[in-house]
Amino acid sequence: MVQKMKLATAWLGGCSGCHMSFLDLDERLLELHERADLVYSPLMDIKIFPENVDATLVEGAVANEDNRELLVNIRRNSKLVLAFGDCAVTGNVTAMRNTLDRDEILSDVYGKDGPGMNSALSSPLPVLEPLVTPIHHVVHIDAFLPGCPPDADLIWHVLTELLAGRVPILPEAMLRYG
Ligand code: SF4
């Protein structure tokens, strides 16, 4: 029996639009299911990132300490890590807060509970990074899938390259913006 690829996707500081584009693979998801096991993803209820993952697509930028911790864990346990969408690649929309004063805004929002805390929740919110950064500022990234979000055809091209055992190289003709 052919060994299935162990595939993961992760959601850091992003809007989840990249994962919506992943779902736009539509019937190609059935073919993917035949050839790969999705072992971790916001599309499923698994809390712990597994070991020995073949490839992980990471949506979103590093915006807080939970994002950073998960990304480092992903890198440690994945043969290939791919920046999935413009927020992961450049910071994009998530990094727009870099022009604002983080501590001033947190004080305005959370008041006397202090920055990063919310008394309505049982646990503190994750501490925000001073600046939002693209994921290659934190760990080594093997390939980049630009787009906001990346087109489903581009995602499929990348997945088929991965399934063929290759690090994806993106054809310029498939890179579309706007
Ligand atoms: Fe959302 Fe675009 Fe960022 Fe993807 S790249 S998480 S679609 S804002």
Backbone and ligand atoms as CSV (ligand in chain L), in Angstrom:
chain,resi,resn,atom,element,x,y,z
A,1,MET,N,N,0.841,-1.195,0.000
A,1,MET,CA,C,0.000,0.000,0.000
A,1,MET,C,C,0.883,1.254,0.000
A,2,VAL,N,N,0.508,2.243,-0.829
A,2,VAL,CA,C,1.285,3.483,-0.904
A,2,VAL,C,C,1.062,4.304,0.366
A,3,GLN,N,N,2.191,4.755,0.930
A,3,GLN,CA,C,2.113,5.590,2.140
A,3,GLN,C,C,1.510,6.945,1.793
A,4,LYS,N,N,0.519,7.371,2.561
A,4,LYS,CA,C,-0.073,8.688,2.329
A,4,LYS,C,C,0.808,9.793,2.914
A,5,MET,N,N,0.821,10.934,2.239
A,5,MET,CA,C,1.533,12.089,2.766
A,5,MET,C,C,0.812,12.611,4.014
A,6,LYS,N,N,1.586,13.006,5.029
A,6,LYS,CA,C,0.994,13.625,6.222
A,6,LYS,C,C,1.025,15.134,6.029
A,7,LEU,N,N,-0.163,15.708,5.859
A,7,LEU,CA,C,-0.316,17.126,5.538
A,7,LEU,C,C,-0.961,17.848,6.719
A,8,ALA,N,N,-0.510,19.074,6.976
A,8,ALA,CA,C,-1.127,19.897,8.023
A,8,ALA,C,C,-1.357,21.300,7.479
A,9,THR,N,N,-2.335,21.989,8.062
A,9,THR,CA,C,-2.504,23.420,7.806
A,9,THR,C,C,-2.672,24.092,9.158
A,10,ALA,N,N,-2.212,25.329,9.247
A,10,ALA,CA,C,-2.303,26.046,10.527
A,10,ALA,C,C,-2.761,27.472,10.271
A,11,TRP,N,N,-3.364,28.051,11.313
A,11,TRP,CA,C,-3.955,29.388,11.215
A,11,TRP,C,C,-3.344,30.261,12.309
A,12,LEU,N,N,-2.494,31.184,11.917
A,12,LEU,CA,C,-1.905,32.133,12.878
A,12,LEU,C,C,-2.700,33.438,12.790
A,13,GLY,N,N,-2.004,34.589,12.659
A,13,GLY,CA,C,-2.704,35.868,12.598
A,13,GLY,C,C,-3.191,36.150,11.190
A,14,GLY,N,N,-4.380,35.701,10.889
A,14,GLY,CA,C,-4.988,35.894,9.565
A,14,GLY,C,C,-6.496,35.833,9.695
A,15,CYS,N,N,-7.179,36.033,8.578
A,15,CYS,CA,C,-8.648,36.153,8.629
A,15,CYS,C,C,-9.362,34.840,8.328
A,16,SER,N,N,-8.599,33.783,8.024
A,16,SER,CA,C,-9.062,32.441,7.631
A,16,SER,C,C,-9.471,32.397,6.160
A,17,GLY,N,N,-9.328,33.523,5.449
A,17,GLY,CA,C,-9.664,33.523,4.024
A,17,GLY,C,C,-8.827,32.556,3.211
A,18,CYS,N,N,-7.575,32.351,3.627
A,18,CYS,CA,C,-6.724,31.397,2.898
A,18,CYS,C,C,-7.273,29.977,3.047
A,19,HIS,N,N,-7.774,29.661,4.246
A,19,HIS,CA,C,-8.385,28.331,4.422
A,19,HIS,C,C,-9.692,28.214,3.640
A,20,MET,N,N,-10.423,29.323,3.517
A,20,MET,CA,C,-11.635,29.281,2.683
A,20,MET,C,C,-11.252,28.967,1.234
A,21,SER,N,N,-10.135,29.537,0.777
A,21,SER,CA,C,-9.672,29.256,-0.580
A,21,SER,C,C,-9.251,27.788,-0.712
A,22,PHE,N,N,-8.671,27.234,0.359
A,22,PHE,CA,C,-8.332,25.801,0.384
A,22,PHE,C,C,-9.600,24.969,0.151
A,23,LEU,N,N,-10.694,25.375,0.795
A,23,LEU,CA,C,-11.962,24.638,0.615
A,23,LEU,C,C,-12.500,24.803,-0.805
A,24,ASP,N,N,-12.074,25.877,-1.488
A,24,ASP,CA,C,-12.484,26.072,-2.891
A,24,ASP,C,C,-11.858,25.037,-3.827
A,25,LEU,N,N,-11.005,24.161,-3.290
A,25,LEU,CA,C,-10.505,23.041,-4.113
A,25,LEU,C,C,-11.672,22.141,-4.532
A,26,ASP,N,N,-12.772,22.236,-3.793
A,26,ASP,CA,C,-14.003,21.493,-4.131
A,26,ASP,C,C,-13.732,20.009,-4.335
A,27,GLU,N,N,-14.070,19.458,-5.515
A,27,GLU,CA,C,-13.958,18.002,-5.693
A,27,GLU,C,C,-12.514,17.510,-5.652
A,28,ARG,N,N,-11.570,18.443,-5.822
A,28,ARG,CA,C,-10.162,18.041,-5.726
A,28,ARG,C,C,-9.811,17.636,-4.290
A,29,LEU,N,N,-10.630,18.072,-3.317
A,29,LEU,CA,C,-10.419,17.630,-1.932
A,29,LEU,C,C,-10.567,16.115,-1.819
A,30,LEU,N,N,-11.433,15.533,-2.641
A,30,LEU,CA,C,-11.611,14.068,-2.607
A,30,LEU,C,C,-10.343,13.372,-3.084
A,31,GLU,N,N,-9.737,13.920,-4.135
A,31,GLU,CA,C,-8.476,13.333,-4.625
A,31,GLU,C,C,-7.373,13.511,-3.569
A,32,LEU,N,N,-7.368,14.706,-2.951
A,32,LEU,CA,C,-6.372,14.944,-1.901
A,32,LEU,C,C,-6.544,13.933,-0.772
A,33,HIS,N,N,-7.783,13.679,-0.401
A,33,HIS,CA,C,-8.065,12.727,0.677
A,33,HIS,C,C,-7.528,11.325,0.350
A,34,GLU,N,N,-7.560,10.956,-0.935
A,34,GLU,CA,C,-7.049,9.639,-1.354
A,34,GLU,C,C,-5.541,9.536,-1.159
A,35,ARG,N,N,-4.864,10.691,-1.260
A,35,ARG,CA,C,-3.403,10.654,-1.333
A,35,ARG,C,C,-2.708,11.254,-0.115
A,36,ALA,N,N,-3.467,11.894,0.766
A,36,ALA,CA,C,-2.851,12.541,1.929
A,36,ALA,C,C,-3.770,12.441,3.133
A,37,ASP,N,N,-3.139,12.365,4.311
A,37,ASP,CA,C,-3.894,12.441,5.567
A,37,ASP,C,C,-3.719,13.841,6.134
A,38,LEU,N,N,-4.838,14.517,6.396
A,38,LEU,CA,C,-4.774,15.823,7.046
A,38,LEU,C,C,-4.659,15.563,8.547
A,39,VAL,N,N,-3.476,15.825,9.121
A,39,VAL,CA,C,-3.214,15.412,10.504
A,39,VAL,C,C,-3.368,16.555,11.504
A,40,TYR,N,N,-3.487,17.784,11.009
A,40,TYR,CA,C,-3.686,18.945,11.901
A,40,TYR,C,C,-4.203,20.081,11.052
A,41,SER,N,N,-5.231,20.789,11.541
A,41,SER,CA,C,-5.801,21.874,10.749
A,41,SER,C,C,-6.888,22.567,11.573
A,42,PRO,N,N,-7.133,23.865,11.343
A,42,PRO,CA,C,-8.310,24.487,11.971
A,42,PRO,C,C,-9.613,23.910,11.447
A,43,LEU,N,N,-9.537,23.118,10.371
A,43,LEU,CA,C,-10.734,22.479,9.830
A,43,LEU,C,C,-11.123,21.242,10.639
A,44,MET,N,N,-10.290,20.856,11.620
A,44,MET,CA,C,-10.585,19.677,12.427
A,44,MET,C,C,-10.244,19.998,13.895
A,45,ASP,N,N,-10.639,19.113,14.802
A,45,ASP,CA,C,-10.503,19.396,16.230
A,45,ASP,C,C,-9.329,18.620,16.822
A,46,ILE,N,N,-8.100,19.048,16.472
A,46,ILE,CA,C,-6.896,18.451,17.046
A,46,ILE,C,C,-6.110,19.572,17.705
A,47,LYS,N,N,-5.815,19.430,18.992
A,47,LYS,CA,C,-5.196,20.527,19.744
A,47,LYS,C,C,-3.665,20.509,19.679
A,48,ILE,N,N,-3.073,19.309,19.597
A,48,ILE,CA,C,-1.614,19.177,19.678
A,48,ILE,C,C,-1.041,18.960,18.278
A,49,PHE,N,N,-0.052,19.757,17.905
A,49,PHE,CA,C,0.557,19.560,16.593
A,49,PHE,C,C,1.360,18.254,16.612
A,50,PRO,N,N,1.132,17.362,15.632
A,50,PRO,CA,C,1.766,16.040,15.678
A,50,PRO,C,C,3.230,16.072,15.233
A,51,GLU,N,N,3.899,14.934,15.401
A,51,GLU,CA,C,5.287,14.784,14.952
A,51,GLU,C,C,5.311,14.258,13.516
A,52,ASN,N,N,6.465,14.430,12.873
A,52,ASN,CA,C,6.739,13.810,11.560
A,52,ASN,C,C,5.712,14.163,10.482
A,53,VAL,N,N,5.385,15.422,10.389
A,53,VAL,CA,C,4.479,15.890,9.335
A,53,VAL,C,C,5.311,16.142,8.072
A,54,ASP,N,N,4.786,15.747,6.931
A,54,ASP,CA,C,5.543,15.938,5.685
A,54,ASP,C,C,5.544,17.398,5.249
A,55,ALA,N,N,4.373,18.044,5.297
A,55,ALA,CA,C,4.300,19.440,4.837
A,55,ALA,C,C,3.192,20.165,5.587
A,56,THR,N,N,3.482,21.415,5.974
A,56,THR,CA,C,2.483,22.236,6.674
A,56,THR,C,C,2.322,23.569,5.960
A,57,LEU,N,N,1.080,23.906,5.637
A,57,LEU,CA,C,0.743,25.213,5.069
A,57,LEU,C,C,0.341,26.125,6.225
A,58,VAL,N,N,1.033,27.246,6.360
A,58,VAL,CA,C,0.770,28.154,7.487
A,58,VAL,C,C,0.138,29.438,6.979
A,59,GLU,N,N,-1.119,29.660,7.381
A,59,GLU,CA,C,-1.809,30.922,7.069
A,59,GLU,C,C,-1.559,31.932,8.189
A,60,GLY,N,N,-1.375,33.184,7.809
A,60,GLY,CA,C,-1.328,34.259,8.796
A,60,GLY,C,C,0.076,34.608,9.240
A,61,ALA,N,N,0.177,35.806,9.830
A,61,ALA,CA,C,1.455,36.311,10.324
A,61,ALA,C,C,1.627,35.961,11.796
A,62,VAL,N,N,2.798,36.289,12.332
A,62,VAL,CA,C,3.055,36.086,13.757
A,62,VAL,C,C,2.640,37.364,14.481
A,63,ALA,N,N,1.508,37.298,15.181
A,63,ALA,CA,C,0.932,38.484,15.819
A,63,ALA,C,C,0.962,38.406,17.338
A,64,ASN,N,N,1.071,37.185,17.898
A,64,ASN,CA,C,1.115,37.057,19.358
A,64,ASN,C,C,1.977,35.863,19.748
A,65,GLU,N,N,2.172,35.708,21.050
A,65,GLU,CA,C,3.125,34.671,21.498
A,65,GLU,C,C,2.610,33.257,21.207
A,66,ASP,N,N,1.294,33.059,21.149
A,66,ASP,CA,C,0.768,31.738,20.780
A,66,ASP,C,C,1.108,31.403,19.334
A,67,ASN,N,N,1.004,32.408,18.445
A,67,ASN,CA,C,1.378,32.201,17.041
A,67,ASN,C,C,2.842,31.760,16.954
A,68,ARG,N,N,3.707,32.471,17.687
A,68,ARG,CA,C,5.150,32.182,17.641
A,68,ARG,C,C,5.432,30.764,18.133
A,69,GLU,N,N,4.807,30.398,19.256
A,69,GLU,CA,C,5.038,29.079,19.846
A,69,GLU,C,C,4.581,27.965,18.888
A,70,LEU,N,N,3.389,28.155,18.293
A,70,LEU,CA,C,2.887,27.135,17.361
A,70,LEU,C,C,3.794,27.043,16.133
A,71,LEU,N,N,4.234,28.183,15.621
A,71,LEU,CA,C,5.075,28.174,14.422
A,71,LEU,C,C,6.399,27.452,14.678
A,72,VAL,N,N,7.006,27.711,15.823
A,72,VAL,CA,C,8.271,27.034,16.151
A,72,VAL,C,C,8.027,25.525,16.273
A,73,ASN,N,N,6.910,25.154,16.869
A,73,ASN,CA,C,6.558,23.734,17.004
A,73,ASN,C,C,6.317,23.094,15.634
A,74,ILE,N,N,5.643,23.834,14.771
A,74,ILE,CA,C,5.403,23.345,13.403
A,74,ILE,C,C,6.734,23.104,12.696
A,75,ARG,N,N,7.630,24.081,12.798
A,75,ARG,CA,C,8.935,23.948,12.126
A,75,ARG,C,C,9.686,22.724,12.645
A,76,ARG,N,N,9.639,22.498,13.956
A,76,ARG,CA,C,10.349,21.383,14.579
A,76,ARG,C,C,9.797,20.038,14.082
A,77,ASN,N,N,8.523,20.005,13.730
A,77,ASN,CA,C,7.869,18.723,13.449
A,77,ASN,C,C,7.430,18.553,11.992
A,78,SER,N,N,7.863,19.460,11.103
A,78,SER,CA,C,7.462,19.379,9.691
A,78,SER,C,C,8.696,19.349,8.794
A,79,LYS,N,N,8.654,18.453,7.807
A,79,LYS,CA,C,9.780,18.428,6.851
A,79,LYS,C,C,9.773,19.697,6.006
A,80,LEU,N,N,8.595,20.102,5.555
A,80,LEU,CA,C,8.466,21.323,4.760
A,80,LEU,C,C,7.445,22.245,5.413
A,81,VAL,N,N,7.768,23.539,5.452
A,81,VAL,CA,C,6.820,24.541,5.948
A,81,VAL,C,C,6.625,25.572,4.839
A,82,LEU,N,N,5.354,25.833,4.511
A,82,LEU,CA,C,5.027,26.745,3.417
A,82,LEU,C,C,4.257,27.940,3.955
A,83,ALA,N,N,4.647,29.137,3.521
A,83,ALA,CA,C,3.913,30.362,3.868
A,83,ALA,C,C,2.698,30.436,2.955
A,84,PHE,N,N,1.511,30.399,3.563
A,84,PHE,CA,C,0.258,30.219,2.844
A,84,PHE,C,C,-0.512,31.539,2.838
A,85,GLY,N,N,-0.329,32.338,1.783
A,85,GLY,CA,C,-1.046,33.603,1.662
A,85,GLY,C,C,-0.198,34.794,2.091
A,86,ASP,N,N,-0.668,35.979,1.705
A,86,ASP,CA,C,0.140,37.188,1.866
A,86,ASP,C,C,0.412,37.563,3.322
A,87,CYS,N,N,-0.491,37.254,4.243
A,87,CYS,CA,C,-0.207,37.596,5.646
A,87,CYS,C,C,0.985,36.793,6.156
A,88,ALA,N,N,1.081,35.530,5.759
A,88,ALA,CA,C,2.242,34.717,6.133
A,88,ALA,C,C,3.494,35.175,5.392
A,89,VAL,N,N,3.330,35.569,4.130
A,89,VAL,CA,C,4.477,35.907,3.281
A,89,VAL,C,C,5.054,37.274,3.643
A,90,THR,N,N,4.167,38.270,3.872
A,90,THR,CA,C,4.657,39.652,4.061
A,90,THR,C,C,4.150,40.325,5.337
A,91,GLY,N,N,3.195,39.749,6.024
A,91,GLY,CA,C,2.507,40.434,7.133
A,91,GLY,C,C,1.179,41.003,6.674
A,92,ASN,N,N,1.170,41.629,5.498
A,92,ASN,CA,C,-0.067,42.030,4.804
A,92,ASN,C,C,-1.074,42.732,5.743
A,93,VAL,N,N,-2.315,42.334,5.721
A,93,VAL,CA,C,-3.375,42.999,6.486
A,93,VAL,C,C,-3.074,42.961,7.990
A,94,THR,N,N,-2.597,41.823,8.472
A,94,THR,CA,C,-2.355,41.675,9.914
A,94,THR,C,C,-1.313,42.685,10.397
A,95,ALA,N,N,-0.334,42.992,9.544
A,95,ALA,CA,C,0.748,43.899,9.936
A,95,ALA,C,C,0.326,45.369,9.875
A,96,MET,N,N,-0.902,45.650,9.468
A,96,MET,CA,C,-1.344,47.050,9.435
A,96,MET,C,C,-1.351,47.670,10.832
A,97,ARG,N,N,-1.452,46.835,11.862
A,97,ARG,CA,C,-1.438,47.399,13.219
A,97,ARG,C,C,-0.034,47.856,13.641
A,98,ASN,N,N,0.977,47.541,12.834
A,98,ASN,CA,C,2.342,47.948,13.189
A,98,ASN,C,C,2.520,49.462,13.208
A,99,THR,N,N,1.612,50.186,12.566
A,99,THR,CA,C,1.721,51.650,12.556
A,99,THR,C,C,1.065,52.263,13.797
A,100,LEU,N,N,0.409,51.436,14.611
A,100,LEU,CA,C,-0.334,51.938,15.773
A,100,LEU,C,C,0.454,51.661,17.064
A,101,ASP,N,N,0.091,52.362,18.123
A,101,ASP,CA,C,0.727,52.139,19.421
A,101,ASP,C,C,-0.003,50.995,20.133
A,102,ARG,N,N,0.630,49.836,20.167
A,102,ARG,CA,C,-0.004,48.631,20.718
A,102,ARG,C,C,-0.472,48.833,22.159
A,103,ASP,N,N,0.393,49.358,23.016
A,103,ASP,CA,C,0.056,49.453,24.434
A,103,ASP,C,C,-1.070,50.457,24.682
A,104,GLU,N,N,-1.071,51.547,23.912
A,104,GLU,CA,C,-2.118,52.554,24.071
A,104,GLU,C,C,-3.472,51.950,23.704
A,105,ILE,N,N,-3.517,51.198,22.615
A,105,ILE,CA,C,-4.789,50.598,22.181
A,105,ILE,C,C,-5.265,49.545,23.183
A,106,LEU,N,N,-4.336,48.709,23.680
A,106,LEU,CA,C,-4.735,47.686,24.653
A,106,LEU,C,C,-5.279,48.333,25.927
A,107,SER,N,N,-4.668,49.428,26.372
A,107,SER,CA,C,-5.159,50.118,27.565
A,107,SER,C,C,-6.542,50.690,27.321
A,108,ASP,N,N,-6.745,51.260,26.122
A,108,ASP,CA,C,-8.058,51.818,25.787
A,108,ASP,C,C,-9.115,50.716,25.789
A,109,VAL,N,N,-8.762,49.523,25.256
A,109,VAL,CA,C,-9.734,48.439,25.102
A,109,VAL,C,C,-9.977,47.727,26.426
A,110,TYR,N,N,-8.897,47.414,27.158
A,110,TYR,CA,C,-9.042,46.552,28.338
A,110,TYR,C,C,-9.068,47.326,29.650
A,111,GLY,N,N,-8.782,48.616,29.609
A,111,GLY,CA,C,-8.891,49.453,30.778
A,111,GLY,C,C,-8.101,48.952,31.962
A,112,LYS,N,N,-8.749,48.892,33.133
A,112,LYS,CA,C,-8.022,48.608,34.369
A,112,LYS,C,C,-7.505,47.174,34.436
A,113,ASP,N,N,-8.046,46.267,33.606
A,113,ASP,CA,C,-7.542,44.887,33.625
A,113,ASP,C,C,-6.161,44.783,33.023
A,114,GLY,N,N,-5.738,45.825,32.350
A,114,GLY,CA,C,-4.373,45.833,31.828
A,114,GLY,C,C,-4.282,45.257,30.442
A,115,PRO,N,N,-3.220,45.623,29.753
A,115,PRO,CA,C,-3.049,45.158,28.380
A,115,PRO,C,C,-2.993,43.640,28.288
A,116,GLY,N,N,-3.730,43.105,27.336
A,116,GLY,CA,C,-3.677,41.671,27.081
A,116,GLY,C,C,-4.585,40.856,27.967
A,117,MET,N,N,-5.317,41.490,28.906
A,117,MET,CA,C,-6.190,40.734,29.803
A,117,MET,C,C,-7.643,41.113,29.531
A,118,ASN,N,N,-8.533,40.151,29.740
A,118,ASN,CA,C,-9.951,40.408,29.577
A,118,ASN,C,C,-10.677,39.700,30.711
A,119,SER,N,N,-11.289,40.454,31.599
A,119,SER,CA,C,-11.902,39.862,32.795
A,119,SER,C,C,-13.093,38.971,32.454
A,120,ALA,N,N,-13.636,39.104,31.230
A,120,ALA,CA,C,-14.769,38.264,30.846
A,120,ALA,C,C,-14.315,36.850,30.478
A,121,LEU,N,N,-13.010,36.669,30.282
A,121,LEU,CA,C,-12.489,35.356,29.914
A,121,LEU,C,C,-11.807,34.722,31.118
A,122,SER,N,N,-11.774,33.368,31.140
A,122,SER,CA,C,-11.191,32.687,32.289
A,122,SER,C,C,-9.667,32.716,32.243
A,123,SER,N,N,-9.073,32.962,31.081
A,123,SER,CA,C,-7.618,32.975,31.002
A,123,SER,C,C,-7.170,34.217,30.245
A,124,PRO,N,N,-5.934,34.654,30.480
A,124,PRO,CA,C,-5.453,35.838,29.775
A,124,PRO,C,C,-5.381,35.594,28.273
A,125,LEU,N,N,-5.591,36.653,27.529
A,125,LEU,CA,C,-5.380,36.558,26.080
A,125,LEU,C,C,-3.884,36.404,25.820
A,126,PRO,N,N,-3.510,35.792,24.698
A,126,PRO,CA,C,-2.077,35.707,24.395
A,126,PRO,C,C,-1.483,37.101,24.237
A,127,VAL,N,N,-0.265,37.259,24.728
A,127,VAL,CA,C,0.394,38.559,24.662
A,127,VAL,C,C,0.744,38.892,23.212
A,128,LEU,N,N,0.394,40.101,22.802
A,128,LEU,CA,C,0.688,40.516,21.431
A,128,LEU,C,C,2.183,40.735,21.247
A,129,GLU,N,N,2.697,40.372,20.084
A,129,GLU,CA,C,4.074,40.710,19.717
A,129,GLU,C,C,4.167,42.238,19.573
A,130,PRO,N,N,5.329,42.820,19.850
A,130,PRO,CA,C,5.468,44.271,19.641
A,130,PRO,C,C,5.136,44.662,18.201
A,131,LEU,N,N,5.597,43.860,17.236
A,131,LEU,CA,C,5.290,44.076,15.828
A,131,LEU,C,C,4.840,42.769,15.205
A,132,VAL,N,N,3.881,42.835,14.296
A,132,VAL,CA,C,3.479,41.661,13.511
A,132,VAL,C,C,4.571,41.389,12.473
A,133,THR,N,N,4.952,40.113,12.333
A,133,THR,CA,C,6.014,39.787,11.374
A,133,THR,C,C,5.573,38.648,10.463
A,134,PRO,N,N,6.091,38.636,9.221
A,134,PRO,CA,C,5.866,37.469,8.367
A,134,PRO,C,C,6.574,36.262,8.961
A,135,ILE,N,N,6.139,35.074,8.588
A,135,ILE,CA,C,6.612,33.892,9.317
A,135,ILE,C,C,8.070,33.549,9.034
A,136,HIS,N,N,8.618,34.017,7.894
A,136,HIS,CA,C,10.029,33.701,7.640
A,136,HIS,C,C,10.955,34.530,8.521
A,137,HIS,N,N,10.427,35.513,9.266
A,137,HIS,CA,C,11.246,36.237,10.243
A,137,HIS,C,C,11.460,35.395,11.498
A,138,VAL,N,N,10.680,34.339,11.657
A,138,VAL,CA,C,10.743,33.538,12.886
A,138,VAL,C,C,11.374,32.168,12.638
A,139,VAL,N,N,11.010,31.523,11.530
A,139,VAL,CA,C,11.553,30.186,11.229
A,139,VAL,C,C,11.891,30.115,9.740
A,140,HIS,N,N,12.670,29.112,9.378
A,140,HIS,CA,C,12.964,28.890,7.960
A,140,HIS,C,C,11.693,28.423,7.233
A,141,ILE,N,N,11.460,28.996,6.048
A,141,ILE,CA,C,10.299,28.626,5.235
A,141,ILE,C,C,10.796,28.044,3.908
A,142,ASP,N,N,10.183,26.940,3.494
A,142,ASP,CA,C,10.655,26.228,2.310
A,142,ASP,C,C,10.038,26.730,1.016
A,143,ALA,N,N,8.820,27.265,1.068
A,143,ALA,CA,C,8.176,27.765,-0.157
A,143,ALA,C,C,7.114,28.795,0.231
A,144,PHE,N,N,6.798,29.674,-0.714
A,144,PHE,CA,C,5.867,30.786,-0.452
A,144,PHE,C,C,4.720,30.729,-1.458
A,145,LEU,N,N,3.484,30.828,-0.952
A,145,LEU,CA,C,2.296,30.870,-1.813
A,145,LEU,C,C,1.652,32.247,-1.649
A,146,PRO,N,N,2.004,33.227,-2.470
A,146,PRO,CA,C,1.408,34.552,-2.312
A,146,PRO,C,C,-0.040,34.572,-2.773
A,147,GLY,N,N,-0.729,35.648,-2.407
A,147,GLY,CA,C,-2.126,35.826,-2.783
A,147,GLY,C,C,-2.951,36.151,-1.556
A,148,CYS,N,N,-4.016,36.909,-1.764
A,148,CYS,CA,C,-4.868,37.318,-0.634
A,148,CYS,C,C,-6.332,37.145,-1.024
A,149,PRO,N,N,-6.786,35.862,-0.961
A,149,PRO,CA,C,-6.041,34.654,-0.631
A,149,PRO,C,C,-5.411,34.053,-1.878
A,150,PRO,N,N,-4.518,33.059,-1.721
A,150,PRO,CA,C,-4.027,32.344,-2.906
A,150,PRO,C,C,-5.189,31.669,-3.627
A,151,ASP,N,N,-5.119,31.705,-4.934
A,151,ASP,CA,C,-6.136,31.087,-5.779
A,151,ASP,C,C,-6.159,29.559,-5.553
A,152,ALA,N,N,-7.346,28.950,-5.619
A,152,ALA,CA,C,-7.449,27.495,-5.400
A,152,ALA,C,C,-6.603,26.710,-6.412
A,153,ASP,N,N,-6.488,27.215,-7.647
A,153,ASP,CA,C,-5.664,26.516,-8.636
A,153,ASP,C,C,-4.187,26.529,-8.235
A,154,LEU,N,N,-3.767,27.650,-7.643
A,154,LEU,CA,C,-2.377,27.730,-7.177
A,154,LEU,C,C,-2.158,26.774,-6.001
A,155,ILE,N,N,-3.136,26.716,-5.098
A,155,ILE,CA,C,-3.027,25.785,-3.967
A,155,ILE,C,C,-2.946,24.347,-4.479
A,156,TRP,N,N,-3.753,24.045,-5.474
A,156,TRP,CA,C,-3.752,22.682,-6.020
A,156,TRP,C,C,-2.413,22.378,-6.688
A,157,HIS,N,N,-1.863,23.346,-7.411
A,157,HIS,CA,C,-0.541,23.147,-8.027
A,157,HIS,C,C,0.492,22.807,-6.951
A,158,VAL,N,N,0.465,23.573,-5.865
A,158,VAL,CA,C,1.426,23.343,-4.775
A,158,VAL,C,C,1.222,21.960,-4.162
A,159,LEU,N,N,-0.023,21.597,-3.926
A,159,LEU,CA,C,-0.307,20.291,-3.309
A,159,LEU,C,C,0.128,19.144,-4.224
A,160,THR,N,N,-0.105,19.273,-5.513
A,160,THR,CA,C,0.284,18.187,-6.421
A,160,THR,C,C,1.807,18.068,-6.511
A,161,GLU,N,N,2.506,19.189,-6.418
A,161,GLU,CA,C,3.969,19.135,-6.363
A,161,GLU,C,C,4.419,18.417,-5.087
A,162,LEU,N,N,3.808,18.763,-3.977
A,162,LEU,CA,C,4.152,18.108,-2.702
A,162,LEU,C,C,3.869,16.614,-2.770
A,163,LEU,N,N,2.725,16.261,-3.351
A,163,LEU,CA,C,2.366,14.840,-3.457
A,163,LEU,C,C,3.338,14.081,-4.354
A,164,ALA,N,N,3.959,14.805,-5.288
A,164,ALA,CA,C,4.952,14.193,-6.169
A,164,ALA,C,C,6.342,14.164,-5.518
A,165,GLY,N,N,6.430,14.676,-4.280
A,165,GLY,CA,C,7.699,14.636,-3.557
A,165,GLY,C,C,8.628,15.780,-3.900
A,166,ARG,N,N,8.084,16.850,-4.481
A,166,ARG,CA,C,8.918,17.993,-4.871
A,166,ARG,C,C,8.600,19.214,-4.003
A,167,VAL,N,N,9.611,20.058,-3.781
A,167,VAL,CA,C,9.357,21.368,-3.163
A,167,VAL,C,C,8.747,22.235,-4.251
A,168,PRO,N,N,7.563,22.803,-4.005
A,168,PRO,CA,C,6.868,23.518,-5.080
A,168,PRO,C,C,7.619,24.758,-5.562
A,169,ILE,N,N,7.679,24.900,-6.882
A,169,ILE,CA,C,8.140,26.142,-7.505
A,169,ILE,C,C,6.927,26.709,-8.229
A,170,LEU,N,N,6.624,27.976,-7.966
A,170,LEU,CA,C,5.384,28.537,-8.496
A,170,LEU,C,C,5.601,29.149,-9.863
A,171,PRO,N,N,4.852,28.714,-10.874
A,171,PRO,CA,C,4.933,29.343,-12.189
A,171,PRO,C,C,4.432,30.779,-12.118
A,172,GLU,N,N,5.189,31.706,-12.719
A,172,GLU,CA,C,4.823,33.124,-12.648
A,172,GLU,C,C,3.409,33.350,-13.160
A,173,ALA,N,N,3.009,32.598,-14.170
A,173,ALA,CA,C,1.704,32.789,-14.788
A,173,ALA,C,C,0.557,32.520,-13.812
A,174,MET,N,N,0.856,31.752,-12.727
A,174,MET,CA,C,-0.216,31.419,-11.776
A,174,MET,C,C,-0.317,32.429,-10.647
A,175,LEU,N,N,0.594,33.400,-10.602
A,175,LEU,CA,C,0.570,34.373,-9.516
A,175,LEU,C,C,-0.303,35.541,-9.926
A,176,ARG,N,N,-1.488,35.627,-9.315
A,176,ARG,CA,C,-2.454,36.664,-9.686
A,176,ARG,C,C,-2.765,37.523,-8.470
A,177,TYR,N,N,-2.858,38.825,-8.693
A,177,TYR,CA,C,-3.224,39.753,-7.627
A,177,TYR,C,C,-4.433,40.556,-8.058
A,178,GLY,N,N,-5.257,40.924,-7.095
A,178,GLY,CA,C,-6.380,41.794,-7.369
A,178,GLY,C,C,-7.530,41.071,-8.015
L,1,SF4,FE1,FE,-6.969,36.742,4.968
L,1,SF4,FE2,FE,-5.689,37.616,2.772
L,1,SF4,FE3,FE,-4.352,37.303,5.050
L,1,SF4,FE4,FE,-5.229,35.141,3.708
L,1,SF4,S1,S,-3.691,36.610,2.995
L,1,SF4,S2,S,-5.359,35.479,5.939
L,1,SF4,S3,S,-7.172,35.933,2.865
L,1,SF4,S4,S,-6.052,38.780,4.692
